[in-house]
Structure formats: C-alpha cells, structure tokens
Amino acid sequence: MSADRLASRWVGLVLVAVTAVATLWLATTGRLDLYVHPRYTVFVVVMALLALAATIAAAVLLSFRDEAHTHGHGGHGHAPDGHLHGDDHGGDGPHRRAVTRIAVATGSAVLVAVSIAALVLAPPRTLSVSAAAARADSVVGAVQGASDPSGDPSGYTVKDWSNLLRQGRDDEVIGERTQLTGFVQADPDDPDSFALSRFVITCCAVDARPTSVTVYSPGWSSSLRVGDWATVDGTFAANPSVLSMSSVALLPSSVVPVDEPLDPYLQ
C-alpha cells in the first residue's frame, strides 16, 4: 500500500483507537475524574468502547477491501505507455510525487507518535495554579450551578464557604470553625494572607472554575509555596488585614502541608 493511501485511510483510525484506549486506561486507573465529572464516567467509557469496536470493524473491512482489490487486478498497474518513462519528461512529476508521499507518511507517523505520547505516556495532571489565576476573572458571584450549603457546617467544603461569602452572608460564616484542604495561591493584595483554593468541575476540566477562601497567616510563605496543598484548621473571623480585599478570613490554628488528594476537584 502506498504511503499516501496509508495516511488517508489508517492514520485517522489509529488516532481514534489511541484515544479510546487512553480513555479506558484513565478509567481503569481511576484518573478519568481529572478530565470529566464522575457523573459522566459511565457514558464516556461506553462511548470509548463503541469507538474502539467501530475502529476495529473499519480496519477489518479496509483490509478485506484492499485484499480484494489486489487480487482483482492481479497486482499489476495499468499506467498508459506514454507515462511509463518519467525521464522522458525530465522526471519532475514522479520525483515530486515521491517527495510528497514521503512527507505525508513522515508527518502522519509523527502525528500518531505525538498523540500516543500525549494520551498514554504523559501522566494526567490536575489543573495548575496558573490556570486558577487565569480563570478566576471568569467567576462572578457564587460558583455556577452550586446550591446553598446545608447540614452540618463541619462538613462544608471550600466551595460552600466561598459561596456564602460571595453572597455577602458574612454573619453566617464568622465564628464558624472548619477544616479545609486546598492548594495555595498567593494573595495579590496582602503578603500575610493566601487563598486556599479548589477547582469545581461541572462537566469536564474545560469548564472547571476555581473557588477559594482567604487564610490570614503572617509568615505563611516560610513553610508553604504557591501550588502546595495544605489542610487548614481554624475559625472564620473579621479579617484583621488592612490590605486584603476579603472582609472575612480563616484564622488558622494549624496549617499542615499535605499531598494532593486523589479527588482534587470539587463537585
């Protein structure tokens, strides 16, 4: 089979198969939640299985068709006599076609290799602090789709407290004790404070939005770095900082660095 036919017929199928296998691998290893909301996991896995089955079926059909085509023509070409000798016309045409085929085949191979490396070899990662900073401006008011927290406040997450504060319900927050886990972002206005943040995912990582609470902890940068994960135990109070834009802050009794949790996104 010529290189251009290989590229046109098979590269697309290979890319679909690699994507489907990578998706199933992520689901098997429990890392698919880094890309889609858990409620869509079953749907994504089913679609990946269907895509893989369709790819295999298409590959089998193409193989049979190519075999039938080869037997039907006896493996011989039927080029007109006037075009058998490329050197009669300077050889430019066949040479260009050969170069084009080599370029297409090489580009297709590189595309497949890069796709395999990106989808299978590269370890899945959570969204970064820079992504949180870039997406923070798109968050207006409470996190979209979030309902008012209810039940025991000790079970509230960063998202719950952040929603209450964004709604101006400071009186309901001040005096409450909590323990929260999130990643550290620097407060752009106050070096004595940092934002304890989490991403909230609605459908997939593309729509994930950061949410956070302010932690007033002078000297925090001596034991934490931006991007570190930490568990903060403390009480909400009127923010003692005159620089911070947050009227309420979490005053910690302890700040403990921790590893990134297996479920870094909130729902």
C-alpha positions as CSV (number, residue, x, y, z in Angstrom):
1,M,0.0,0.0,0.0
2,S,1.4,3.4,-1.0
3,A,2.3,6.0,1.7
4,D,-0.5,8.4,0.7
5,R,-3.1,5.7,0.9
6,L,-1.8,4.6,4.3
7,A,-2.0,8.2,5.6
8,S,-5.5,8.8,4.2
9,R,-7.0,5.5,5.4
10,W,-5.2,4.4,8.5
11,V,-3.9,7.4,10.5
12,G,-7.4,8.6,11.4
13,L,-8.3,5.1,12.6
14,V,-5.1,4.8,14.6
15,L,-5.8,8.2,16.3
16,V,-9.3,7.1,17.2
17,A,-8.1,3.8,18.6
18,V,-5.3,5.5,20.7
19,T,-7.8,8.0,22.1
20,A,-10.3,5.2,23.0
21,V,-7.6,3.1,24.6
22,A,-6.2,6.1,26.6
23,T,-9.7,6.9,27.8
24,L,-10.3,3.3,29.0
25,W,-6.8,3.3,30.7
26,L,-7.7,6.5,32.6
27,A,-11.0,5.0,33.7
28,T,-9.3,1.8,34.8
29,T,-6.7,3.7,36.8
30,G,-9.3,6.0,38.4
31,R,-7.8,9.1,36.8
32,L,-10.6,9.8,34.3
33,D,-12.1,12.1,37.0
34,L,-9.3,14.5,36.3
35,Y,-10.9,15.2,33.0
36,V,-14.7,14.7,33.3
37,H,-17.2,14.9,36.1
38,P,-17.8,11.5,37.7
39,R,-21.5,11.5,36.7
40,Y,-20.3,11.2,33.1
41,T,-17.7,8.4,33.6
42,V,-20.0,5.6,32.5
43,F,-21.1,7.5,29.4
44,V,-17.5,8.2,28.4
45,V,-16.4,4.6,29.0
46,V,-19.3,3.3,26.9
47,M,-18.5,5.7,24.0
48,A,-14.8,4.8,24.2
49,L,-15.7,1.1,23.9
50,L,-18.0,1.8,20.9
51,A,-15.3,3.9,19.2
52,L,-12.8,1.1,19.7
53,A,-15.2,-1.5,18.3
54,A,-16.0,0.7,15.3
55,T,-12.3,1.3,14.7
56,I,-11.6,-2.5,14.7
57,A,-14.5,-3.2,12.4
58,A,-13.4,-0.4,10.0
59,A,-9.8,-1.7,10.0
60,V,-11.0,-5.3,9.1
61,L,-13.3,-4.0,6.3
62,L,-10.5,-1.9,4.8
63,S,-8.1,-4.9,4.9
64,F,-10.6,-7.1,3.1
65,R,-11.3,-4.5,0.5
66,D,-7.6,-3.9,-0.2
67,E,-7.0,-7.6,-0.5
68,A,-9.9,-8.0,-2.9
69,H,-8.7,-5.0,-4.9
70,T,-5.2,-6.5,-5.2
71,H,-6.5,-9.9,-6.3
72,G,-8.9,-8.3,-8.8
73,H,-6.1,-6.5,-10.6
74,G,-3.5,-9.2,-10.3
75,G,-1.2,-6.8,-8.6
76,H,-0.3,-5.1,-11.9
77,G,-0.6,-1.4,-12.7
78,H,-2.1,-0.1,-15.9
79,A,-0.3,3.2,-16.5
80,P,-0.5,4.5,-20.1
81,D,2.5,3.8,-22.2
82,G,3.1,7.5,-22.6
83,H,3.7,7.9,-18.9
84,L,5.9,4.9,-18.1
85,H,9.2,6.7,-18.5
86,G,9.3,9.7,-16.3
87,D,12.8,10.6,-17.6
88,D,11.2,11.4,-21.0
89,H,9.7,14.4,-19.3
90,G,12.5,15.4,-17.0
91,G,11.4,13.1,-14.2
92,D,9.9,16.0,-12.2
93,G,6.4,14.6,-11.8
94,P,7.4,11.2,-10.3
95,H,10.0,12.9,-8.1
96,R,7.5,15.4,-6.7
97,R,5.0,12.6,-6.0
98,A,7.6,10.6,-4.2
99,V,8.7,13.5,-2.1
100,T,5.0,14.3,-1.3
101,R,4.4,10.7,-0.3
102,I,7.4,10.6,2.0
103,A,6.4,13.9,3.6
104,V,2.8,12.7,4.2
105,A,4.0,9.4,5.6
106,T,6.5,11.1,7.9
107,G,4.1,13.7,9.1
108,S,1.4,11.1,9.7
109,A,3.9,8.9,11.7
110,V,4.9,11.9,13.8
111,L,1.3,12.8,14.4
112,V,0.5,9.3,15.6
113,A,3.6,9.2,17.8
114,V,2.9,12.5,19.4
115,S,-0.7,11.6,20.0
116,I,0.3,8.3,21.7
117,A,2.8,10.1,23.9
118,A,0.3,12.8,24.9
119,L,-2.6,10.4,25.6
120,V,-0.8,7.4,27.1
121,L,2.7,8.2,28.2
122,A,2.2,11.7,29.7
123,P,0.8,11.4,33.2
124,P,-2.5,13.1,33.8
125,R,-2.3,16.2,35.9
126,T,-4.7,18.4,37.7
127,L,-5.2,22.0,36.7
128,S,-2.4,24.3,37.8
129,V,-2.2,27.4,39.9
130,S,-1.7,29.4,36.7
131,A,-4.9,28.0,35.3
132,A,-6.7,29.1,38.6
133,A,-5.4,32.6,38.2
134,A,-6.4,32.7,34.5
135,R,-9.9,31.5,35.2
136,A,-10.5,33.5,38.4
137,D,-11.7,36.5,36.4
138,S,-14.5,34.5,34.8
139,V,-16.1,33.6,38.1
140,V,-18.8,36.1,39.0
141,G,-20.7,35.6,42.3
142,A,-21.1,32.1,43.6
143,V,-19.9,29.1,41.6
144,Q,-22.4,28.5,38.8
145,G,-24.7,25.6,39.5
146,A,-23.9,25.5,43.2
147,S,-26.7,25.3,45.7
148,D,-26.7,26.8,49.2
149,P,-24.9,24.5,51.6
150,S,-27.0,22.8,54.2
151,G,-26.4,20.4,57.1
152,D,-23.6,20.4,59.5
153,P,-21.1,23.2,58.7
154,S,-18.2,21.0,59.8
155,G,-18.7,19.2,56.5
156,Y,-18.7,22.3,54.3
157,T,-16.0,22.5,51.6
158,V,-14.1,25.4,50.3
159,K,-16.8,25.8,47.7
160,D,-19.6,26.0,50.3
161,W,-17.8,28.7,52.4
162,S,-16.8,30.6,49.4
163,N,-20.4,30.7,48.1
164,L,-21.7,32.0,51.4
165,L,-19.0,34.7,51.5
166,R,-19.6,35.7,47.9
167,Q,-23.3,36.1,48.7
168,G,-22.4,38.6,51.5
169,R,-23.6,36.2,54.2
170,D,-20.6,37.1,56.5
171,D,-22.7,36.8,59.7
172,E,-23.4,33.2,59.0
173,V,-19.7,32.5,58.5
174,I,-17.9,34.5,61.2
175,G,-17.3,32.3,64.3
176,E,-17.6,29.0,62.5
177,R,-14.8,26.5,62.9
178,T,-13.8,24.3,60.0
179,Q,-11.0,22.2,58.5
180,L,-10.4,22.7,54.8
181,T,-8.0,21.2,52.2
182,G,-6.9,23.0,49.1
183,F,-3.9,24.3,47.1
184,V,-2.2,27.6,48.0
185,Q,-2.4,30.7,45.9
186,A,-0.7,34.0,46.9
187,D,-3.0,36.9,47.8
188,P,-2.1,39.7,45.3
189,D,-3.0,42.4,47.9
190,D,-1.7,41.1,51.2
191,P,1.6,39.2,51.7
192,D,0.3,38.0,55.1
193,S,-2.6,36.1,53.5
194,F,-3.1,33.4,51.0
195,A,-6.0,31.8,49.2
196,L,-6.9,28.2,49.9
197,S,-8.4,27.1,46.6
198,R,-10.1,24.2,44.9
199,F,-11.4,23.7,41.3
200,V,-15.1,23.0,41.0
201,I,-15.9,20.8,38.0
202,T,-19.4,20.8,36.4
203,C,-18.9,18.7,33.3
204,C,-15.2,18.4,32.4
205,A,-11.9,20.0,33.1
206,V,-12.6,22.6,30.4
207,D,-15.4,24.2,32.5
208,A,-13.6,23.8,35.9
209,R,-13.6,27.0,37.9
210,P,-11.5,27.9,40.9
211,T,-13.1,28.8,44.3
212,S,-11.3,29.8,47.4
213,V,-11.3,31.3,50.9
214,T,-8.8,33.7,52.3
215,V,-6.5,32.5,55.1
216,Y,-4.8,35.1,57.2
217,S,-1.5,33.7,58.3
218,P,1.5,36.0,58.5
219,G,4.7,34.3,57.5
220,W,2.9,31.5,55.7
221,S,5.5,31.7,52.8
222,S,8.2,30.3,55.1
223,S,6.6,26.9,55.3
224,L,4.4,26.8,52.1
225,R,4.9,27.5,48.5
226,V,2.4,28.6,45.9
227,G,0.9,25.4,44.5
228,D,1.4,23.4,47.6
229,W,-1.6,21.5,49.1
230,A,-2.4,22.1,52.7
231,T,-5.0,21.3,55.3
232,V,-6.0,24.4,57.4
233,D,-7.8,24.1,60.7
234,G,-9.2,27.3,62.0
235,T,-12.1,29.7,62.7
236,F,-13.6,32.4,60.4
237,A,-13.4,35.9,61.7
238,A,-13.4,39.5,60.5
239,N,-10.2,39.9,58.5
240,P,-7.5,41.7,60.6
241,S,-5.6,42.6,57.5
242,V,-5.9,46.2,56.2
243,L,-4.6,45.2,52.8
244,S,-6.7,42.2,51.8
245,M,-9.8,42.7,49.8
246,S,-11.6,40.0,51.8
247,S,-13.7,41.1,54.7
248,V,-13.7,37.7,56.3
249,A,-10.7,35.4,56.6
250,L,-10.0,32.0,58.1
251,L,-7.7,32.4,61.1
252,P,-5.8,29.1,61.3
253,S,-4.8,27.2,64.5
254,S,-2.8,24.9,62.3
255,V,-1.6,24.7,58.7
256,V,-0.3,21.3,57.6
257,P,1.2,20.6,54.1
258,V,-0.4,17.5,52.6
259,D,-0.2,15.5,49.4
260,E,-2.6,16.3,46.6
261,P,-5.8,14.3,47.2
262,L,-6.9,11.6,44.9
263,D,-10.1,13.6,44.2
264,P,-8.7,17.1,43.8
265,Y,-11.8,18.6,42.2
266,L,-15.0,19.5,44.0
267,Q,-18.4,18.8,42.5
